[in-house]
Amino acid sequence: MKTIKEAAKRVNIVRLQMVRESSLLYPQRRIRMAKDAVGLFQAFLQESDREQFFLICLNVKNEPTAIHTVSIGSLDSSIVHPRETFKAAVLANASSIIVAHNHPSGDPTPSQPDLEVTKRLQEAGELLGIPVLDHIIVGTEGAYVSLKEGGYM
């Protein structure tokens, strides 16, 4: 019986790098509490008409080193997976991360899916050695909920 000879498979040789799109000055220097992180996130999230999920990468001194857009979703949801969330954190050599998303409705009360995503991210962070310090939900007019401060994590 003759076998069918398979064509050779081409394998790409790749390298990964982060590309800086822009930067901003952060006068506080360090993030000590949720309110400090909210100041960074609100510039990106407050006026959005769609749900967006962001990540702040922190060094060992809790200084932000990078902000990354993980997902841009629809009016009331966005798809968030640990793989996409931690990709930027690993590339940025993050010691820890803080994640945040907005509720375009203006009400920052966490939903059950918000709590489930947070738990998955915490578990993935434990495995990778990059802890999730907080998950912040931003509403309108300065309203926000810190899942850490609220006892959800």
Order of alpha helices (4+ residues) and beta strands (2+ residues): alpha-beta-beta-alpha-beta-alpha-beta-beta
